[in-house]
Amino acid sequence: MKKKLRSVFPVGSTTWALRKAQWRSLGLSDADLEKPKIAIVNTSSELSSCFSHLDGFSSIVKQSVRNAGGVPFEIRTTAPSDFITSSGLSGRYLMPSRDLIINDIEVAVEGAQLDGMICLSSCDKTAPAHLMAAGRLNIPAFILPCGYQQCGKLAGKSVDIEDVFESVGGVSSGRITQEHLSSMCEVAVGSPGVCTGMGTANSMHIVSEALGMAPAGATPAAAVGNKLAELLKTSGDIIIRLVEEDIRPRDIITDDSVRNALIVSLAVSGSLNVARHLQGVAVETGLSISIYDTLETLRDHVPVLTAVKPNGETRIDQFEAAGGTREVIRQLAPLLNRDVITIDGKSQNIPLSEKDGNEEKQSIIGTLEAPISEGPSLLLVRGNIAVDGALIKIGTRSLSEFSFTGEAVIFESQEDALEGLRDGKVRSGNVVVLRGLGPVGGPGVASASWFVAALHGAGLGESVAVITDGQLSGLNHGIVVGQVMPEAATGGALGLIYDGDTIEIDAVKQYINLKVSDAELANRPNTCPIAPLPTDRGWLHHYRHLVASLREGAVLKNQGSSLSVSPSKK
């Protein structure tokens, strides 16, 4: 029996008549009104090379949907770029844009009662937003990761956006010239697509596949290349099959598949921002899993199997050529729950693989028996500064390298911190505290990543530690404690630190402590100000009053399982 489509309204009803009148004017036939209607969620923008290829991709996907027997409708949303959208208010628009996209999708797809959606995911916030929207709406859907960009060369040496990002600090310290930085900018980005390193974008593309919400073997892929071109052409077949078989995101995104995705992210040393985004996906899908509790239980069990920049010298194209996410999943098979299903309708019941005989490929992706490093690649630490936890990106290094004790130097904006770096206020042995930048305090998790990158460019990345409740990039590295919970603006102890206080970081013991007695700490006032906003009628003002904590995925309050728009199938 043919599945009844929610987009097919009773003949003669008001909704049927108005829809027919509108869509006939767009060239749709009576037969089209009976077909599955598919949203092509296109986060296209001319502001950034991250998205500049998506209009072309959307055209191919729409034709693929038509060929498969569906009717495509392109849906546009905001398209935040971490390197462009971050200019306004120190990156405060970036995290809130994730949840703006989710609600934008809900309005378009639920308002029109479409039957499924294909999400064209590119830069950092779009893949998590698409996964969260899929979990909330619970209609047949999948993620199509839209690829990484090509980098260039300068004087025979590879140069990418990460190199540009870090070199800014080198100019202020005199390590490189302004002219050399400008020359790097000329060649760093050679095609559309996301950053080439294991930043948040590539990490979330990989997570989408590991969850079962992206096609098997889809990640990573060059934005301009044959693999992605073929995936675009077959995308219509995938979504129409999902609609016909009534396979929905909540069938795929489960506690077990989320745990699988976290394990894969740890094994590729993915961005520390994956934790907050996966927690957001869990909340919007109505799951009870805590990513942070799960992270603690996995600490000693997940080795690092590859070291893509900035974790090592491996390039993302080398990782792709060695088998990419699919090969990592195969090698991790004993650690994964392989009974979960994917958009292919199959389980992740992948047999243990023999390693490729190619020695170069073997050096790119390790095995459980012979990993790149023992792990963990991401560590949850606690202490009187972070009673709900904080994250340290370990990468492929050892925990013992993340022990640091120093005097606090406090800044309450990234701009002040960068000025302090230029003026010599940040010295070797300091612990820089960047606070008041969290979801509420920012609001929107204001940027701390530019400062961390500049610190490395200035040659201080290994001799200065950073602690922050602000936004970090997946490309950041060094002795950095991020996502401090609770944040300073909601009463977190980050707001109780004074300049000159001694702070101790010990990854081996999993703690971060302010060397002040409990009694004194209890009597200290929270001196961290709440950053003013230019208007009390804008999106950031509303976000500040709606956002939940990072521990809850920084979703908007009263969302998640209680607001599942489409009922689960019977």
Residue pairs with C-beta under 8 A, 6 or more apart in sequence:
3 243
3 244
3 246
5 34
5 35
5 36
5 37
5 115
5 243
6 113
6 115
6 566
7 36
7 37
7 112
7 113
7 114
7 115
8 33
8 34
9 15
9 16
9 19
10 16
19 33
20 30
20 33
23 32
23 33
28 71
32 71
35 69
35 70
35 71
36 69
36 70
36 71
36 115
36 116
36 239
36 240
36 243
36 244
37 70
37 71
37 73
37 112
37 114
37 115
38 65
38 70
38 71
38 72
38 73
38 114
38 115
38 116
38 117
38 118
38 236
38 239
38 240
38 243
39 72
39 73
39 74
39 75
39 105
39 108
39 109
39 112
39 114
39 116
39 117
39 118
40 58
40 61
40 62
40 65
40 72
40 73
40 74
40 75
40 117
40 118
40 120
41 75
41 77
41 105
41 109
41 117
41 118
41 119
41 120
41 130
41 133
42 54
42 55
42 57
42 58
42 74
42 75
42 76
42 77
42 120
43 51
43 54
43 76
43 77
43 78
43 79
43 101
43 120
43 121
43 122
43 123
43 126
44 51
44 52
44 54
44 55
44 58
44 76
44 79
44 120
45 51
45 52
45 79
45 81
46 52
47 79
47 81
47 84
47 85
48 79
48 81
48 83
48 84
48 85
48 123
49 149
49 189
49 191
49 192
49 193
50 79
50 81
50 122
50 123
50 149
50 192
50 193
50 194
50 201
51 79
51 81
51 122
51 123
51 192
52 192
53 146
53 147
53 192
53 193
53 223
53 224
54 120
54 122
54 146
57 120
57 144
57 146
57 232
58 74
58 120
60 229
60 232
60 233
61 72
61 118
61 120
61 144
61 232
61 235
61 236
62 72
62 74
63 236
64 232
64 233
64 234
64 235
64 236
64 237
65 71
65 72
65 118
65 235
65 236
65 239
65 240
66 72
66 236
67 236
68 236
68 237
68 239
68 240
69 240
70 115
70 116
70 236
70 239
70 240
70 243
72 236
73 112
73 114
75 105
75 108
75 109
75 117
77 100
77 101
77 104
77 105
77 129
78 97
78 100
78 101
78 104
79 122
79 123
79 126
80 93
80 94
80 97
80 98
80 101
80 123
80 124
80 125
80 126
81 123
82 91
82 94
82 123
82 124
82 125
82 200
82 473
83 161
83 165
85 91
85 93
85 94
85 97
86 93
86 94
86 447
86 450
89 446
89 534
89 540
90 413
90 414
90 415
90 446
90 447
91 414
91 444
91 445
91 446
91 447
91 449
91 471
92 442
92 443
92 444
92 445
92 446
92 447
92 540
93 444
93 539
93 540
94 124
94 125
94 444
94 445
94 447
94 471
95 125
95 439
95 442
95 444
95 445
95 471
95 554
96 443
96 444
96 539
96 540
96 543
96 547
97 125
97 129
98 125
98 128
98 129
98 132
98 277
98 280
99 129
99 132
99 543
99 547
99 554
99 555
99 556
100 539
101 125
101 126
101 129
101 130
101 133
102 129
102 132
102 133
102 136
102 284
103 556
105 117
105 129
105 130
105 133
105 137
106 133
106 136
106 137
106 565
109 117
109 133
109 137
109 139
110 137
110 565
110 566
114 139
115 139
115 140
115 243
116 139
116 140
116 141
116 239
116 240
116 242
116 243
117 134
117 137
117 139
117 140
117 141
117 239
118 141
118 142
118 144
118 235
118 238
118 239
119 126
119 130
119 133
119 134
119 141
119 142
119 143
119 144
120 126
120 144
120 146
121 127
121 130
121 143
121 144
121 145
121 146
121 204
121 205
121 208
122 145
122 146
122 147
122 193
122 194
122 201
123 194
123 201
124 194
124 199
124 200
124 201
124 204
124 273
124 474
127 143
127 145
127 201
127 204
127 205
127 207
127 208
127 277
128 204
128 277
128 278
128 280
128 281
130 141
130 143
131 143
131 204
131 207
131 208
131 211
131 213
131 253
131 277
131 281
132 280
132 281
132 284
132 285
132 555
133 141
133 284
134 141
134 142
134 143
134 213
134 249
134 253
135 249
135 250
135 253
135 281
135 284
135 285
135 286
136 284
136 285
136 559
136 560
136 563
136 564
136 565
137 249
137 564
137 565
137 566
138 248
138 249
138 250
138 285
138 564
138 565
138 566
138 568
139 248
139 249
139 566
140 239
140 242
140 243
140 246
140 247
140 248
140 249
141 213
141 239
141 242
141 248
141 249
142 213
142 214
142 215
142 238
142 239
142 242
142 343
143 205
143 208
143 213
143 214
144 214
144 215
144 218
144 231
144 232
144 235
145 205
145 208
145 209
145 214
145 218
145 219
145 220
145 221
146 193
146 194
146 223
146 228
147 192
147 193
147 194
147 220
147 221
147 222
147 223
147 224
147 225
147 228
148 193
148 194
148 195
148 196
148 201
148 202
148 220
148 221
148 222
148 223
148 316
148 317
149 161
149 189
149 190
149 191
149 192
149 193
149 194
149 195
149 196
149 223
150 189
150 190
150 191
150 193
150 196
150 222
150 224
151 158
151 159
151 160
151 161
151 187
151 188
151 189
151 190
151 196
152 158
152 159
152 160
152 186
152 187
152 188
152 189
152 190
153 159
153 187
154 183
154 184
154 186
154 187
158 315
159 184
159 187
159 188
160 188
160 189
160 195
160 196
160 197
160 309
161 188
161 189
161 195
161 196
162 195
162 196
162 197
162 199
162 309
162 310
162 475
163 184
163 188
164 181
164 184
164 185
164 188
165 450
165 453
165 473
165 475
166 453
166 454
166 456
166 457
167 176
167 180
167 181
167 184
167 457
168 181
168 450
168 453
168 454
168 457
169 175
169 421
169 453
169 454
169 455
169 456
169 457
169 458
170 176
170 181
170 457
170 458
170 459
171 177
171 178
171 181
171 457
172 421
172 422
172 454
172 457
172 458
173 457
173 458
173 459
175 457
175 458
175 459
176 457
191 222
191 223
191 224
192 223
192 224
193 222
193 223
193 224
194 201
194 202
194 205
194 223
195 201
195 202
195 475
196 202
196 309
196 315
196 316
196 317
197 308
197 309
197 310
197 316
197 474
197 475
198 268
198 269
198 270
198 271
198 308
198 309
198 310
198 311
198 316
198 474
199 271
199 473
199 474
199 475
200 271
200 273
200 274
200 277
200 473
200 474
201 474
202 219
202 220
202 270
202 308
202 316
202 474
203 265
203 268
203 270
203 271
203 273
203 274
203 474
204 271
204 274
204 277
205 214
205 218
205 219
205 220
206 219
206 220
206 264
206 265
206 268
206 270
206 324
206 325
206 328
207 261
207 264
207 265
207 270
207 274
207 277
207 278
208 214
208 219
209 215
209 216
209 217
209 218
209 219
209 325
209 326
209 329
210 257
210 260
210 261
210 263
210 264
210 265
210 325
210 329
211 252
211 253
211 257
211 258
211 260
211 261
211 281
212 252
212 253
212 257
212 340
212 341
212 342
212 343
212 344
212 348
213 249
213 252
213 253
213 342
213 343
214 343
215 231
215 234
215 238
215 343
215 344
216 326
216 342
216 344
217 227
217 324
217 325
217 326
218 227
218 228
218 231
218 325
219 324
219 325
220 316
220 319
220 320
220 324
220 325
221 227
221 228
221 231
221 320
221 324
222 228
222 317
222 320
238 343
241 247
241 345
242 248
242 343
245 345
246 569
247 341
247 343
247 345
248 568
248 569
249 285
250 285
250 286
250 568
251 341
252 340
252 341
252 342
252 343
253 281
253 282
253 285
253 287
254 287
254 340
255 282
255 287
255 288
255 289
256 337
256 339
256 340
257 337
257 340
257 348
258 278
258 281
258 282
258 287
258 289
258 291
259 289
259 294
259 337
260 336
260 337
260 340
260 348
261 278
262 274
262 275
262 278
262 291
262 294
262 295
262 298
263 298
263 302
263 332
263 335
263 336
264 270
264 325
264 328
264 329
264 332
265 271
265 274
265 278
265 378
266 298
266 302
266 304
266 375
266 376
266 377
266 378
267 302
267 303
267 304
267 305
267 306
267 328
267 331
267 332
267 375
267 377
268 304
268 305
268 306
268 308
268 319
268 325
268 328
268 377
269 304
269 306
269 307
269 308
269 311
269 377
269 378
269 393
269 394
269 395
269 396
270 377
270 378
270 474
271 393
271 473
271 474
272 378
272 391
272 392
272 393
272 472
272 474
272 482
272 483
273 472
273 474
275 291
275 292
275 295
275 378
275 391
275 483
276 291
276 483
276 550
276 553
276 554
277 553
278 291
278 553
279 290
279 291
279 292
279 551
279 552
279 553
280 553
280 554
280 555
281 553
282 288
282 289
282 291
282 553
283 552
283 553
283 555
283 559
283 560
283 561
284 555
284 559
284 560
285 560
285 561
286 560
286 561
286 564
287 561
290 551
291 553
292 380
292 388
292 389
292 551
295 378
295 380
296 380
298 376
299 376
299 379
299 380
300 375
300 376
301 335
302 332
302 335
302 375
302 376
302 377
303 366
303 368
303 371
303 372
303 373
303 374
303 375
304 311
304 366
304 371
304 372
304 373
304 374
304 375
304 377
304 395
304 396
305 328
305 331
305 332
305 365
305 366
305 367
305 371
305 372
306 312
306 314
306 319
306 322
306 328
306 364
306 365
306 366
306 372
307 313
307 314
307 372
307 373
307 395
307 396
308 314
308 315
308 316
308 319
309 315
309 316
310 395
310 475
310 476
310 477
311 377
311 395
311 396
311 477
312 372
312 395
312 396
314 364
318 364
319 364
319 365
321 361
321 364
322 356
322 360
322 361
322 364
322 365
323 330
323 356
323 361
323 365
327 353
327 356
327 365
328 365
329 336
329 348
329 350
330 350
330 351
330 352
330 353
331 352
331 353
331 365
331 366
331 367
331 368
332 368
333 350
333 351
333 352
333 353
334 352
334 368
335 368
336 348
337 348
338 347
338 348
338 349
338 350
339 347
339 348
339 349
340 347
340 348
341 347
342 348
355 361
355 362
355 367
356 362
366 372
372 396
373 396
373 397
373 398
375 394
376 394
377 393
377 394
377 395
377 396
378 391
378 392
378 393
378 394
379 391
379 392
379 394
379 399
379 402
379 507
379 510
380 389
380 390
380 391
380 510
381 389
381 390
381 391
381 392
381 481
381 505
381 507
381 510
381 511
381 512
382 388
382 389
382 390
382 510
382 511
382 512
383 511
383 512
383 513
383 514
384 493
384 513
384 514
384 516
384 518
384 521
385 467
385 484
385 492
385 493
385 494
385 497
385 503
385 512
385 513
385 514
386 481
386 484
386 485
386 492
386 493
386 494
386 512
387 485
387 486
387 492
387 493
388 485
388 486
388 549
388 551
389 483
389 485
389 551
390 467
390 481
390 482
390 483
390 484
390 485
390 512
391 481
391 482
391 483
392 402
392 479
392 480
392 481
392 482
392 505
392 507
393 476
393 477
393 480
393 482
394 402
394 507
395 477
399 507
399 508
400 507
400 508
401 507
402 479
402 505
402 506
402 507
403 505
403 506
403 507
403 508
404 431
404 465
404 479
404 504
404 505
405 502
405 503
405 504
405 505
406 429
406 430
406 431
406 464
406 465
406 502
406 503
407 429
407 430
407 431
407 499
407 500
407 501
407 502
407 503
408 430
408 431
408 432
408 433
408 497
408 498
408 499
408 500
408 501
408 502
408 503
409 420
409 425
409 426
409 430
409 431
409 432
409 433
409 499
410 433
410 435
410 497
410 498
410 499
411 417
411 420
411 432
411 433
411 434
411 435
411 451
412 434
412 435
412 436
412 437
412 528
412 529
412 531
413 436
413 437
413 446
413 531
414 434
414 437
414 446
414 447
414 448
414 450
414 451
414 470
417 426
417 432
417 434
417 448
417 451
418 450
418 451
418 454
420 426
421 451
421 454
421 455
421 458
421 460
426 432
426 455
426 460
426 464
427 464
428 460
428 463
428 464
429 463
429 464
430 464
430 465
431 464
431 465
431 466
431 467
431 503
431 505
432 451
432 455
432 464
432 465
432 466
432 467
433 467
433 468
433 494
433 497
433 503
434 448
434 451
434 466
434 467
434 468
434 469
434 470
435 441
435 468
435 469
435 470
435 484
435 487
435 488
435 494
435 495
435 497
435 528
436 442
436 469
436 487
436 488
436 489
436 495
436 528
436 529
436 530
436 531
437 445
437 446
437 447
437 448
437 468
437 469
437 470
437 471
437 487
438 445
438 469
438 470
438 484
438 487
438 488
438 489
438 490
438 492
438 550
439 445
439 487
439 543
439 547
439 548
439 549
439 550
439 554
440 487
440 489
440 490
440 530
440 544
440 547
441 469
441 487
441 488
441 489
441 490
441 528
441 530
441 531
442 470
442 471
442 531
442 544
443 531
443 533
443 540
443 541
443 543
443 544
443 547
444 540
444 543
444 544
444 547
445 469
445 470
445 471
445 550
445 554
446 470
446 471
446 531
447 470
447 471
448 466
448 468
448 470
448 471
448 472
448 482
449 470
449 471
449 472
449 473
449 475
449 476
451 466
452 461
452 466
452 472
452 473
452 476
452 478
452 480
453 473
453 475
453 476
455 461
455 464
455 466
455 478
456 477
456 478
461 477
461 478
462 478
462 479
464 479
465 478
465 479
465 480
465 481
465 503
465 505
466 478
466 479
466 480
466 481
467 480
467 481
467 484
467 494
467 503
467 505
467 512
468 480
468 481
468 482
468 484
469 483
469 484
469 485
469 487
469 488
469 489
469 492
469 494
469 550
470 482
472 480
472 482
472 483
476 482
479 505
481 505
481 512
483 550
484 492
484 494
485 492
485 549
485 550
485 551
486 492
486 549
486 551
487 494
487 549
487 550
488 494
488 495
488 526
488 528
489 495
489 528
489 530
490 549
491 526
493 514
493 521
494 528
495 526
495 527
495 528
496 514
496 521
496 524
496 525
496 526
496 527
497 503
497 514
498 524
501 514
501 515
501 516
502 514
502 515
503 512
503 513
503 514
503 515
504 511
504 512
504 513
504 515
505 511
505 512
506 512
514 521
516 524
533 540
533 541
533 544
535 541
543 556
546 556
546 557
547 554
547 555
547 556
547 557
548 554
548 555
548 556
548 557
